[in-house]
Amino acid sequence: MSDAIKPDITMDLKGLACPMPVVKVSQQIKKMQIGQVLAAETTDPGAHADFPAWAKSTGNEILSTDKKDTVTTFYIKKLK
């Protein structure tokens, strides 16, 4: 985990294939307050393209992306 970023919620999306990681994050972020940070842990290689595209289209921000072995964690800040 990125030492500077403290997520409010962590989602384990490992093993899920496209489009499910983005669908689950989209559902969760709607329940969150503006300014909160979500950590999404995924093994889906497509997430590297999917999450940035989703964040741009929804007006949210990818703060950081950490990759360790086969797991990538996206830190997403809710902006609206």
PDB file of N, CA, C and O in Angstrom:
ATOM      1  N   MET A   1       0.845  -1.177   0.000  1.00  0.00           N
ATOM      2  CA  MET A   1       0.000   0.000   0.000  1.00  0.00           C
ATOM      3  C   MET A   1       0.889   1.238   0.000  1.00  0.00           C
ATOM      4  O   MET A   1       1.968   1.263   0.592  1.00  0.00           O
ATOM      5  N   SER A   2       0.405   2.234  -0.669  1.00  0.00           N
ATOM      6  CA  SER A   2       1.116   3.503  -0.691  1.00  0.00           C
ATOM      7  C   SER A   2       1.085   4.102   0.712  1.00  0.00           C
ATOM      8  O   SER A   2       0.016   4.264   1.300  1.00  0.00           O
ATOM      9  N   ASP A   3       2.262   4.429   1.246  1.00  0.00           N
ATOM     10  CA  ASP A   3       2.343   4.920   2.627  1.00  0.00           C
ATOM     11  C   ASP A   3       1.630   6.251   2.837  1.00  0.00           C
ATOM     12  O   ASP A   3       1.130   6.521   3.929  1.00  0.00           O
ATOM     13  N   ALA A   4       1.579   7.075   1.809  1.00  0.00           N
ATOM     14  CA  ALA A   4       0.995   8.401   1.954  1.00  0.00           C
ATOM     15  C   ALA A   4      -0.531   8.382   1.847  1.00  0.00           C
ATOM     16  O   ALA A   4      -1.190   9.327   2.280  1.00  0.00           O
ATOM     17  N   ILE A   5      -1.089   7.338   1.285  1.00  0.00           N
ATOM     18  CA  ILE A   5      -2.531   7.283   1.054  1.00  0.00           C
ATOM     19  C   ILE A   5      -3.177   6.306   2.035  1.00  0.00           C
ATOM     20  O   ILE A   5      -2.790   5.140   2.114  1.00  0.00           O
ATOM     21  N   LYS A   6      -4.154   6.794   2.770  1.00  0.00           N
ATOM     22  CA  LYS A   6      -4.891   5.957   3.726  1.00  0.00           C
ATOM     23  C   LYS A   6      -6.321   5.805   3.222  1.00  0.00           C
ATOM     24  O   LYS A   6      -7.128   6.724   3.361  1.00  0.00           O
ATOM     25  N   PRO A   7      -6.644   4.642   2.634  1.00  0.00           N
ATOM     26  CA  PRO A   7      -7.993   4.468   2.097  1.00  0.00           C
ATOM     27  C   PRO A   7      -9.045   4.369   3.192  1.00  0.00           C
ATOM     28  O   PRO A   7      -8.793   3.862   4.285  1.00  0.00           O
ATOM     29  N   ASP A   8     -10.236   4.871   2.864  1.00  0.00           N
ATOM     30  CA  ASP A   8     -11.380   4.746   3.768  1.00  0.00           C
ATOM     31  C   ASP A   8     -12.001   3.361   3.637  1.00  0.00           C
ATOM     32  O   ASP A   8     -12.525   2.809   4.604  1.00  0.00           O
ATOM     33  N   ILE A   9     -11.935   2.808   2.429  1.00  0.00           N
ATOM     34  CA  ILE A   9     -12.511   1.493   2.133  1.00  0.00           C
ATOM     35  C   ILE A   9     -11.539   0.748   1.235  1.00  0.00           C
ATOM     36  O   ILE A   9     -10.954   1.336   0.326  1.00  0.00           O
ATOM     37  N   THR A  10     -11.363  -0.559   1.486  1.00  0.00           N
ATOM     38  CA  THR A  10     -10.551  -1.414   0.622  1.00  0.00           C
ATOM     39  C   THR A  10     -11.446  -2.514   0.075  1.00  0.00           C
ATOM     40  O   THR A  10     -12.150  -3.192   0.824  1.00  0.00           O
ATOM     41  N   MET A  11     -11.409  -2.679  -1.240  1.00  0.00           N
ATOM     42  CA  MET A  11     -12.209  -3.722  -1.893  1.00  0.00           C
ATOM     43  C   MET A  11     -11.290  -4.797  -2.461  1.00  0.00           C
ATOM     44  O   MET A  11     -10.338  -4.493  -3.179  1.00  0.00           O
ATOM     45  N   ASP A  12     -11.578  -6.050  -2.138  1.00  0.00           N
ATOM     46  CA  ASP A  12     -10.838  -7.186  -2.681  1.00  0.00           C
ATOM     47  C   ASP A  12     -11.557  -7.656  -3.938  1.00  0.00           C
ATOM     48  O   ASP A  12     -12.595  -8.314  -3.861  1.00  0.00           O
ATOM     49  N   LEU A  13     -11.000  -7.315  -5.088  1.00  0.00           N
ATOM     50  CA  LEU A  13     -11.600  -7.672  -6.371  1.00  0.00           C
ATOM     51  C   LEU A  13     -10.751  -8.695  -7.108  1.00  0.00           C
ATOM     52  O   LEU A  13     -10.922  -8.905  -8.309  1.00  0.00           O
ATOM     53  N   LYS A  14      -9.838  -9.328  -6.388  1.00  0.00           N
ATOM     54  CA  LYS A  14      -8.939 -10.302  -7.001  1.00  0.00           C
ATOM     55  C   LYS A  14      -9.739 -11.484  -7.549  1.00  0.00           C
ATOM     56  O   LYS A  14     -10.653 -11.991  -6.898  1.00  0.00           O
ATOM     57  N   GLY A  15      -9.376 -11.911  -8.758  1.00  0.00           N
ATOM     58  CA  GLY A  15     -10.041 -13.050  -9.386  1.00  0.00           C
ATOM     59  C   GLY A  15     -11.222 -12.666 -10.259  1.00  0.00           C
ATOM     60  O   GLY A  15     -11.719 -13.494 -11.023  1.00  0.00           O
ATOM     61  N   LEU A  16     -11.677 -11.426 -10.161  1.00  0.00           N
ATOM     62  CA  LEU A  16     -12.795 -10.972 -10.992  1.00  0.00           C
ATOM     63  C   LEU A  16     -12.275 -10.501 -12.346  1.00  0.00           C
ATOM     64  O   LEU A  16     -11.235  -9.847 -12.429  1.00  0.00           O
ATOM     65  N   ALA A  17     -13.004 -10.838 -13.397  1.00  0.00           N
ATOM     66  CA  ALA A  17     -12.617 -10.435 -14.752  1.00  0.00           C
ATOM     67  C   ALA A  17     -13.440  -9.242 -15.208  1.00  0.00           C
ATOM     68  O   ALA A  17     -14.517  -8.967 -14.679  1.00  0.00           O
ATOM     69  N   CYS A  18     -12.914  -8.550 -16.191  1.00  0.00           N
ATOM     70  CA  CYS A  18     -13.579  -7.397 -16.792  1.00  0.00           C
ATOM     71  C   CYS A  18     -14.996  -7.784 -17.216  1.00  0.00           C
ATOM     72  O   CYS A  18     -15.173  -8.845 -17.815  1.00  0.00           O
ATOM     73  N   PRO A  19     -15.972  -6.998 -16.941  1.00  0.00           N
ATOM     74  CA  PRO A  19     -15.967  -5.637 -16.413  1.00  0.00           C
ATOM     75  C   PRO A  19     -16.252  -5.558 -14.914  1.00  0.00           C
ATOM     76  O   PRO A  19     -16.470  -4.465 -14.393  1.00  0.00           O
ATOM     77  N   MET A  20     -16.255  -6.679 -14.218  1.00  0.00           N
ATOM     78  CA  MET A  20     -16.724  -6.706 -12.833  1.00  0.00           C
ATOM     79  C   MET A  20     -15.942  -5.807 -11.856  1.00  0.00           C
ATOM     80  O   MET A  20     -16.571  -5.183 -11.002  1.00  0.00           O
ATOM     81  N   PRO A  21     -14.604  -5.710 -11.937  1.00  0.00           N
ATOM     82  CA  PRO A  21     -13.936  -4.802 -10.993  1.00  0.00           C
ATOM     83  C   PRO A  21     -14.447  -3.361 -11.098  1.00  0.00           C
ATOM     84  O   PRO A  21     -14.681  -2.714 -10.077  1.00  0.00           O
ATOM     85  N   VAL A  22     -14.618  -2.862 -12.311  1.00  0.00           N
ATOM     86  CA  VAL A  22     -15.101  -1.491 -12.494  1.00  0.00           C
ATOM     87  C   VAL A  22     -16.563  -1.372 -12.059  1.00  0.00           C
ATOM     88  O   VAL A  22     -16.950  -0.366 -11.464  1.00  0.00           O
ATOM     89  N   VAL A  23     -17.361  -2.372 -12.346  1.00  0.00           N
ATOM     90  CA  VAL A  23     -18.770  -2.350 -11.945  1.00  0.00           C
ATOM     91  C   VAL A  23     -18.883  -2.285 -10.420  1.00  0.00           C
ATOM     92  O   VAL A  23     -19.647  -1.482  -9.885  1.00  0.00           O
ATOM     93  N   LYS A  24     -18.129  -3.124  -9.730  1.00  0.00           N
ATOM     94  CA  LYS A  24     -18.192  -3.151  -8.260  1.00  0.00           C
ATOM     95  C   LYS A  24     -17.691  -1.838  -7.646  1.00  0.00           C
ATOM     96  O   LYS A  24     -18.276  -1.330  -6.690  1.00  0.00           O
ATOM     97  N   VAL A  25     -16.602  -1.294  -8.207  1.00  0.00           N
ATOM     98  CA  VAL A  25     -16.078  -0.017  -7.703  1.00  0.00           C
ATOM     99  C   VAL A  25     -17.084   1.099  -7.948  1.00  0.00           C
ATOM    100  O   VAL A  25     -17.291   1.952  -7.085  1.00  0.00           O
ATOM    101  N   SER A  26     -17.702   1.097  -9.105  1.00  0.00           N
ATOM    102  CA  SER A  26     -18.700   2.111  -9.437  1.00  0.00           C
ATOM    103  C   SER A  26     -19.861   2.076  -8.444  1.00  0.00           C
ATOM    104  O   SER A  26     -20.333   3.119  -7.992  1.00  0.00           O
ATOM    105  N   GLN A  27     -20.312   0.881  -8.112  1.00  0.00           N
ATOM    106  CA  GLN A  27     -21.408   0.737  -7.148  1.00  0.00           C
ATOM    107  C   GLN A  27     -20.987   1.236  -5.763  1.00  0.00           C
ATOM    108  O   GLN A  27     -21.756   1.918  -5.085  1.00  0.00           O
ATOM    109  N   GLN A  28     -19.771   0.896  -5.348  1.00  0.00           N
ATOM    110  CA  GLN A  28     -19.298   1.281  -4.013  1.00  0.00           C
ATOM    111  C   GLN A  28     -19.057   2.784  -3.910  1.00  0.00           C
ATOM    112  O   GLN A  28     -19.414   3.403  -2.908  1.00  0.00           O
ATOM    113  N   ILE A  29     -18.462   3.364  -4.928  1.00  0.00           N
ATOM    114  CA  ILE A  29     -18.095   4.788  -4.836  1.00  0.00           C
ATOM    115  C   ILE A  29     -19.332   5.678  -4.774  1.00  0.00           C
ATOM    116  O   ILE A  29     -19.274   6.783  -4.235  1.00  0.00           O
ATOM    117  N   LYS A  30     -20.442   5.208  -5.316  1.00  0.00           N
ATOM    118  CA  LYS A  30     -21.694   5.969  -5.228  1.00  0.00           C
ATOM    119  C   LYS A  30     -22.174   6.091  -3.785  1.00  0.00           C
ATOM    120  O   LYS A  30     -22.899   7.029  -3.453  1.00  0.00           O
ATOM    121  N   LYS A  31     -21.780   5.156  -2.928  1.00  0.00           N
ATOM    122  CA  LYS A  31     -22.192   5.144  -1.521  1.00  0.00           C
ATOM    123  C   LYS A  31     -21.255   5.977  -0.644  1.00  0.00           C
ATOM    124  O   LYS A  31     -21.548   6.214   0.528  1.00  0.00           O
ATOM    125  N   MET A  32     -20.138   6.416  -1.207  1.00  0.00           N
ATOM    126  CA  MET A  32     -19.119   7.115  -0.436  1.00  0.00           C
ATOM    127  C   MET A  32     -19.323   8.627  -0.460  1.00  0.00           C
ATOM    128  O   MET A  32     -20.042   9.159  -1.305  1.00  0.00           O
ATOM    129  N   GLN A  33     -18.677   9.303   0.480  1.00  0.00           N
ATOM    130  CA  GLN A  33     -18.734  10.755   0.536  1.00  0.00           C
ATOM    131  C   GLN A  33     -17.605  11.349  -0.303  1.00  0.00           C
ATOM    132  O   GLN A  33     -16.558  10.728  -0.486  1.00  0.00           O
ATOM    133  N   ILE A  34     -17.834  12.556  -0.806  1.00  0.00           N
ATOM    134  CA  ILE A  34     -16.813  13.259  -1.575  1.00  0.00           C
ATOM    135  C   ILE A  34     -15.561  13.420  -0.710  1.00  0.00           C
ATOM    136  O   ILE A  34     -15.635  13.805   0.457  1.00  0.00           O
ATOM    137  N   GLY A  35     -14.422  13.115  -1.311  1.00  0.00           N
ATOM    138  CA  GLY A  35     -13.144  13.213  -0.607  1.00  0.00           C
ATOM    139  C   GLY A  35     -12.643  11.898  -0.047  1.00  0.00           C
ATOM    140  O   GLY A  35     -11.463  11.770   0.276  1.00  0.00           O
ATOM    141  N   GLN A  36     -13.534  10.914   0.072  1.00  0.00           N
ATOM    142  CA  GLN A  36     -13.102   9.619   0.574  1.00  0.00           C
ATOM    143  C   GLN A  36     -12.289   8.887  -0.491  1.00  0.00           C
ATOM    144  O   GLN A  36     -12.433   9.137  -1.688  1.00  0.00           O
ATOM    145  N   VAL A  37     -11.423   7.967  -0.021  1.00  0.00           N
ATOM    146  CA  VAL A  37     -10.542   7.219  -0.909  1.00  0.00           C
ATOM    147  C   VAL A  37     -10.877   5.736  -0.826  1.00  0.00           C
ATOM    148  O   VAL A  37     -11.063   5.176   0.255  1.00  0.00           O
ATOM    149  N   LEU A  38     -10.945   5.123  -1.993  1.00  0.00           N
ATOM    150  CA  LEU A  38     -11.221   3.693  -2.128  1.00  0.00           C
ATOM    151  C   LEU A  38      -9.975   3.020  -2.673  1.00  0.00           C
ATOM    152  O   LEU A  38      -9.390   3.488  -3.650  1.00  0.00           O
ATOM    153  N   ALA A  39      -9.564   1.922  -2.047  1.00  0.00           N
ATOM    154  CA  ALA A  39      -8.469   1.104  -2.563  1.00  0.00           C
ATOM    155  C   ALA A  39      -9.095  -0.130  -3.216  1.00  0.00           C
ATOM    156  O   ALA A  39      -9.786  -0.906  -2.556  1.00  0.00           O
ATOM    157  N   ALA A  40      -8.850  -0.302  -4.502  1.00  0.00           N
ATOM    158  CA  ALA A  40      -9.400  -1.439  -5.248  1.00  0.00           C
ATOM    159  C   ALA A  40      -8.256  -2.374  -5.614  1.00  0.00           C
ATOM    160  O   ALA A  40      -7.384  -2.017  -6.406  1.00  0.00           O
ATOM    161  N   GLU A  41      -8.261  -3.578  -5.033  1.00  0.00           N
ATOM    162  CA  GLU A  41      -7.222  -4.569  -5.295  1.00  0.00           C
ATOM    163  C   GLU A  41      -7.726  -5.537  -6.361  1.00  0.00           C
ATOM    164  O   GLU A  41      -8.750  -6.195  -6.177  1.00  0.00           O
ATOM    165  N   THR A  42      -6.999  -5.619  -7.483  1.00  0.00           N
ATOM    166  CA  THR A  42      -7.455  -6.451  -8.584  1.00  0.00           C
ATOM    167  C   THR A  42      -6.309  -7.212  -9.239  1.00  0.00           C
ATOM    168  O   THR A  42      -5.156  -6.784  -9.202  1.00  0.00           O
ATOM    169  N   THR A  43      -6.649  -8.346  -9.837  1.00  0.00           N
ATOM    170  CA  THR A  43      -5.681  -9.128 -10.612  1.00  0.00           C
ATOM    171  C   THR A  43      -6.007  -9.072 -12.101  1.00  0.00           C
ATOM    172  O   THR A  43      -5.314  -9.692 -12.908  1.00  0.00           O
ATOM    173  N   ASP A  44      -7.041  -8.346 -12.470  1.00  0.00           N
ATOM    174  CA  ASP A  44      -7.478  -8.248 -13.869  1.00  0.00           C
ATOM    175  C   ASP A  44      -6.513  -7.354 -14.648  1.00  0.00           C
ATOM    176  O   ASP A  44      -6.396  -6.169 -14.338  1.00  0.00           O
ATOM    177  N   PRO A  45      -5.811  -7.902 -15.665  1.00  0.00           N
ATOM    178  CA  PRO A  45      -4.876  -7.072 -16.424  1.00  0.00           C
ATOM    179  C   PRO A  45      -5.569  -5.932 -17.167  1.00  0.00           C
ATOM    180  O   PRO A  45      -4.944  -4.904 -17.430  1.00  0.00           O
ATOM    181  N   GLY A  46      -6.825  -6.091 -17.504  1.00  0.00           N
ATOM    182  CA  GLY A  46      -7.573  -5.053 -18.194  1.00  0.00           C
ATOM    183  C   GLY A  46      -7.856  -3.841 -17.330  1.00  0.00           C
ATOM    184  O   GLY A  46      -8.207  -2.778 -17.843  1.00  0.00           O
ATOM    185  N   ALA A  47      -7.707  -3.993 -16.024  1.00  0.00           N
ATOM    186  CA  ALA A  47      -7.986  -2.888 -15.101  1.00  0.00           C
ATOM    187  C   ALA A  47      -7.048  -1.707 -15.317  1.00  0.00           C
ATOM    188  O   ALA A  47      -7.398  -0.569 -15.004  1.00  0.00           O
ATOM    189  N   HIS A  48      -5.856  -1.972 -15.851  1.00  0.00           N
ATOM    190  CA  HIS A  48      -4.884  -0.886 -16.079  1.00  0.00           C
ATOM    191  C   HIS A  48      -5.413   0.128 -17.099  1.00  0.00           C
ATOM    192  O   HIS A  48      -5.049   1.303 -17.050  1.00  0.00           O
ATOM    193  N   ALA A  49      -6.253  -0.314 -18.005  1.00  0.00           N
ATOM    194  CA  ALA A  49      -6.895   0.597 -18.957  1.00  0.00           C
ATOM    195  C   ALA A  49      -8.281   1.002 -18.468  1.00  0.00           C
ATOM    196  O   ALA A  49      -8.699   2.147 -18.643  1.00  0.00           O
ATOM    197  N   ASP A  50      -8.990   0.058 -17.855  1.00  0.00           N
ATOM    198  CA  ASP A  50     -10.384   0.289 -17.458  1.00  0.00           C
ATOM    199  C   ASP A  50     -10.547   1.340 -16.360  1.00  0.00           C
ATOM    200  O   ASP A  50     -11.386   2.232 -16.484  1.00  0.00           O
ATOM    201  N   PHE A  51      -9.757   1.248 -15.289  1.00  0.00           N
ATOM    202  CA  PHE A  51      -9.941   2.171 -14.167  1.00  0.00           C
ATOM    203  C   PHE A  51      -9.635   3.621 -14.530  1.00  0.00           C
ATOM    204  O   PHE A  51     -10.423   4.501 -14.182  1.00  0.00           O
ATOM    205  N   PRO A  52      -8.521   3.913 -15.219  1.00  0.00           N
ATOM    206  CA  PRO A  52      -8.295   5.317 -15.612  1.00  0.00           C
ATOM    207  C   PRO A  52      -9.395   5.859 -16.535  1.00  0.00           C
ATOM    208  O   PRO A  52      -9.804   7.011 -16.398  1.00  0.00           O
ATOM    209  N   ALA A  53      -9.873   5.033 -17.472  1.00  0.00           N
ATOM    210  CA  ALA A  53     -10.952   5.477 -18.369  1.00  0.00           C
ATOM    211  C   ALA A  53     -12.227   5.724 -17.580  1.00  0.00           C
ATOM    212  O   ALA A  53     -12.917   6.718 -17.810  1.00  0.00           O
ATOM    213  N   TRP A  54     -12.546   4.831 -16.653  1.00  0.00           N
ATOM    214  CA  TRP A  54     -13.740   4.992 -15.820  1.00  0.00           C
ATOM    215  C   TRP A  54     -13.628   6.251 -14.964  1.00  0.00           C
ATOM    216  O   TRP A  54     -14.581   7.024 -14.872  1.00  0.00           O
ATOM    217  N   ALA A  55     -12.469   6.462 -14.336  1.00  0.00           N
ATOM    218  CA  ALA A  55     -12.286   7.636 -13.474  1.00  0.00           C
ATOM    219  C   ALA A  55     -12.465   8.922 -14.269  1.00  0.00           C
ATOM    220  O   ALA A  55     -13.102   9.864 -13.799  1.00  0.00           O
ATOM    221  N   LYS A  56     -11.905   8.960 -15.466  1.00  0.00           N
ATOM    222  CA  LYS A  56     -12.027  10.162 -16.298  1.00  0.00           C
ATOM    223  C   LYS A  56     -13.491  10.410 -16.675  1.00  0.00           C
ATOM    224  O   LYS A  56     -13.953  11.550 -16.646  1.00  0.00           O
ATOM    225  N   SER A  57     -14.210   9.364 -17.022  1.00  0.00           N
ATOM    226  CA  SER A  57     -15.594   9.534 -17.456  1.00  0.00           C
ATOM    227  C   SER A  57     -16.548   9.848 -16.308  1.00  0.00           C
ATOM    228  O   SER A  57     -17.614  10.421 -16.532  1.00  0.00           O
ATOM    229  N   THR A  58     -16.177   9.480 -15.076  1.00  0.00           N
ATOM    230  CA  THR A  58     -17.054   9.725 -13.927  1.00  0.00           C
ATOM    231  C   THR A  58     -16.629  10.934 -13.096  1.00  0.00           C
ATOM    232  O   THR A  58     -17.346  11.335 -12.179  1.00  0.00           O
ATOM    233  N   GLY A  59     -15.478  11.513 -13.404  1.00  0.00           N
ATOM    234  CA  GLY A  59     -15.024  12.684 -12.659  1.00  0.00           C
ATOM    235  C   GLY A  59     -14.361  12.358 -11.346  1.00  0.00           C
ATOM    236  O   GLY A  59     -14.276  13.216 -10.468  1.00  0.00           O
ATOM    237  N   ASN A  60     -13.883  11.120 -11.189  1.00  0.00           N
ATOM    238  CA  ASN A  60     -13.141  10.742  -9.991  1.00  0.00           C
ATOM    239  C   ASN A  60     -11.652  10.726 -10.320  1.00  0.00           C
ATOM    240  O   ASN A  60     -11.274  10.896 -11.479  1.00  0.00           O
ATOM    241  N   GLU A  61     -10.806  10.525  -9.315  1.00  0.00           N
ATOM    242  CA  GLU A  61      -9.362  10.652  -9.527  1.00  0.00           C
ATOM    243  C   GLU A  61      -8.617   9.409  -9.062  1.00  0.00           C
ATOM    244  O   GLU A  61      -8.834   8.922  -7.953  1.00  0.00           O
ATOM    245  N   ILE A  62      -7.739   8.902  -9.916  1.00  0.00           N
ATOM    246  CA  ILE A  62      -6.822   7.836  -9.521  1.00  0.00           C
ATOM    247  C   ILE A  62      -5.627   8.539  -8.857  1.00  0.00           C
ATOM    248  O   ILE A  62      -4.848   9.219  -9.525  1.00  0.00           O
ATOM    249  N   LEU A  63      -5.498   8.368  -7.551  1.00  0.00           N
ATOM    250  CA  LEU A  63      -4.414   9.021  -6.820  1.00  0.00           C
ATOM    251  C   LEU A  63      -3.083   8.312  -7.026  1.00  0.00           C
ATOM    252  O   LEU A  63      -2.030   8.942  -7.125  1.00  0.00           O
ATOM    253  N   SER A  64      -3.157   6.974  -7.090  1.00  0.00           N
ATOM    254  CA  SER A  64      -1.946   6.173  -7.180  1.00  0.00           C
ATOM    255  C   SER A  64      -2.307   4.776  -7.648  1.00  0.00           C
ATOM    256  O   SER A  64      -3.435   4.314  -7.477  1.00  0.00           O
ATOM    257  N   THR A  65      -1.329   4.119  -8.241  1.00  0.00           N
ATOM    258  CA  THR A  65      -1.476   2.722  -8.644  1.00  0.00           C
ATOM    259  C   THR A  65      -0.252   1.973  -8.155  1.00  0.00           C
ATOM    260  O   THR A  65       0.874   2.325  -8.508  1.00  0.00           O
ATOM    261  N   ASP A  66      -0.456   0.953  -7.353  1.00  0.00           N
ATOM    262  CA  ASP A  66       0.650   0.139  -6.833  1.00  0.00           C
ATOM    263  C   ASP A  66       0.512  -1.282  -7.349  1.00  0.00           C
ATOM    264  O   ASP A  66      -0.552  -1.891  -7.236  1.00  0.00           O
ATOM    265  N   LYS A  67       1.597  -1.812  -7.919  1.00  0.00           N
ATOM    266  CA  LYS A  67       1.576  -3.187  -8.419  1.00  0.00           C
ATOM    267  C   LYS A  67       2.566  -4.017  -7.622  1.00  0.00           C
ATOM    268  O   LYS A  67       3.731  -3.652  -7.469  1.00  0.00           O
ATOM    269  N   LYS A  68       2.074  -5.150  -7.113  1.00  0.00           N
ATOM    270  CA  LYS A  68       2.919  -6.089  -6.384  1.00  0.00           C
ATOM    271  C   LYS A  68       2.556  -7.485  -6.850  1.00  0.00           C
ATOM    272  O   LYS A  68       1.443  -7.962  -6.624  1.00  0.00           O
ATOM    273  N   ASP A  69       3.512  -8.137  -7.507  1.00  0.00           N
ATOM    274  CA  ASP A  69       3.284  -9.448  -8.107  1.00  0.00           C
ATOM    275  C   ASP A  69       2.119  -9.356  -9.092  1.00  0.00           C
ATOM    276  O   ASP A  69       2.191  -8.592 -10.055  1.00  0.00           O
ATOM    277  N   THR A  70       1.057 -10.115  -8.870  1.00  0.00           N
ATOM    278  CA  THR A  70      -0.074 -10.109  -9.810  1.00  0.00           C
ATOM    279  C   THR A  70      -1.209  -9.194  -9.354  1.00  0.00           C
ATOM    280  O   THR A  70      -2.225  -9.078 -10.039  1.00  0.00           O
ATOM    281  N   VAL A  71      -1.043  -8.547  -8.207  1.00  0.00           N
ATOM    282  CA  VAL A  71      -2.111  -7.694  -7.660  1.00  0.00           C
ATOM    283  C   VAL A  71      -1.776  -6.218  -7.877  1.00  0.00           C
ATOM    284  O   VAL A  71      -0.694  -5.750  -7.523  1.00  0.00           O
ATOM    285  N   THR A  72      -2.722  -5.508  -8.462  1.00  0.00           N
ATOM    286  CA  THR A  72      -2.592  -4.066  -8.621  1.00  0.00           C
ATOM    287  C   THR A  72      -3.645  -3.400  -7.748  1.00  0.00           C
ATOM    288  O   THR A  72      -4.815  -3.784  -7.760  1.00  0.00           O
ATOM    289  N   THR A  73      -3.216  -2.397  -6.992  1.00  0.00           N
ATOM    290  CA  THR A  73      -4.134  -1.639  -6.152  1.00  0.00           C
ATOM    291  C   THR A  73      -4.263  -0.233  -6.713  1.00  0.00           C
ATOM    292  O   THR A  73      -3.274   0.479  -6.883  1.00  0.00           O
ATOM    293  N   PHE A  74      -5.493   0.150  -6.997  1.00  0.00           N
ATOM    294  CA  PHE A  74      -5.814   1.492  -7.482  1.00  0.00           C
ATOM    295  C   PHE A  74      -6.397   2.271  -6.313  1.00  0.00           C
ATOM    296  O   PHE A  74      -7.341   1.815  -5.668  1.00  0.00           O
ATOM    297  N   TYR A  75      -5.836   3.447  -6.039  1.00  0.00           N
ATOM    298  CA  TYR A  75      -6.356   4.329  -4.999  1.00  0.00           C
ATOM    299  C   TYR A  75      -7.174   5.402  -5.693  1.00  0.00           C
ATOM    300  O   TYR A  75      -6.637   6.227  -6.433  1.00  0.00           O
ATOM    301  N   ILE A  76      -8.471   5.384  -5.451  1.00  0.00           N
ATOM    302  CA  ILE A  76      -9.407   6.236  -6.169  1.00  0.00           C
ATOM    303  C   ILE A  76     -10.083   7.196  -5.201  1.00  0.00           C
ATOM    304  O   ILE A  76     -10.659   6.785  -4.194  1.00  0.00           O
ATOM    305  N   LYS A  77     -10.002   8.474  -5.522  1.00  0.00           N
ATOM    306  CA  LYS A  77     -10.635   9.504  -4.681  1.00  0.00           C
ATOM    307  C   LYS A  77     -11.930   9.952  -5.324  1.00  0.00           C
ATOM    308  O   LYS A  77     -11.965  10.298  -6.504  1.00  0.00           O
ATOM    309  N   LYS A  78     -13.004   9.941  -4.530  1.00  0.00           N
ATOM    310  CA  LYS A  78     -14.291  10.398  -5.010  1.00  0.00           C
ATOM    311  C   LYS A  78     -14.292  11.925  -5.039  1.00  0.00           C
ATOM    312  O   LYS A  78     -14.085  12.580  -4.017  1.00  0.00           O
ATOM    313  N   LEU A  79     -14.529  12.479  -6.231  1.00  0.00           N
ATOM    314  CA  LEU A  79     -14.523  13.928  -6.382  1.00  0.00           C
ATOM    315  C   LEU A  79     -15.916  14.515  -6.576  1.00  0.00           C
ATOM    316  O   LEU A  79     -16.110  15.708  -6.344  1.00  0.00           O
ATOM    317  N   LYS A  80     -16.895  13.707  -6.998  1.00  0.00           N
ATOM    318  CA  LYS A  80     -18.246  14.222  -7.144  1.00  0.00           C
ATOM    319  C   LYS A  80     -19.271  13.162  -6.853  1.00  0.00           C
ATOM    320  O   LYS A  80     -20.471  13.425  -6.929  1.00  0.00           O
TER     321      LYS A  80
END
